[in-house]
Amino acid sequence: MDRKMANRKLVRLSQVKNKLATENLEEIDWVTFGVIVKKVTPQSANNGRTFSIWRLNDLRDLNECVSLFLFGEVHKEHWKTDQGTV
């Protein structure tokens, strides 16, 4: 993990909204970690393609979640990932 995190900044998932407002994260190599706390049943977009929505949380502040939308190959590869996975 130390090698993977070298020269990267950890931004807690519960802090992403605040950090986006106060820092230019596009210029920083940053990472975050989250737990899938809720999965919505895969849905179809207007173009007929299927996508998934996951609600992620860092378990520090259960009121602060981030919705992650998975489309295309990412959806195909990961839609079966279990709730509770990090």
N, C-alpha and C positions, 0 to 999 in steps of 0.2 A: 504494500500500500504506500509506503514511503516513496518508492520509485515512481509510482503512478501519480502521486500528489506533488512531486518535485516541481517547483516554480508555478504552482497553481494556488489559487485562493479558494478556501472553503467558504461557501455562503450557505448558511442554514436555510432550508426550504421555507421556514416561517419568517425569514428575513428578506426573501427575494423581492417582495413588493417594495419594501423600504429601500433596499439597495438599488433597485431600478430607478427610484426617484432621486436618490442622492449621489449615485456614482455612475460612471459610464462603463457598464459591464461589458460592452462590446469591445473595449480596449484591454480587457483583463482576461487571462486564461483562468476561468473559475469553474468549479464543480459544485454539485449539490447532491444530497442523498435523500431519498424519500421512501416511505412505505406505502404500498397500495392499500388504502383504507376502504376504498369502494370502487367497484367496477360496474359500469352501466352495460347492459346487454348490447352487443354490437348492433349498430344501426346502419341504415343505407342513406347515403347522401343523395341529393337531387340528380346527380350524374349516374346513380345506380351502384356506385362503389361503396363497399362496406368500411366502416371505421369504428374504433373503440374510444371510449372516454374513461380515463382512470382519475380518481381523486387521490392525490398524494399528500402525505403529511410527514413531518420529521419527528413526531411524537413528543415534541417539546411544548407546542401550543396547539392543542387539538381543534381550536377554532380557526386556525390558519391553514387552509388547504390550497393546493394548486391543482387545477384541472389540466390533464395532459391528453391531447387528442392524438391518436395513432392512425395514420393513413397508409395506404399503399403497402409496400413490402414490409414496413415496420409493423403494421397491423397484422399482416399475414403471419409474420414470424413470432409475434409476441401476444396475440389476443388471448391465448389460453393460459397466460401467466396467472398464477393463483393470487388471490387477495391475500395480503399479509407479506408478500414478497418485498424485499428491499431492492 
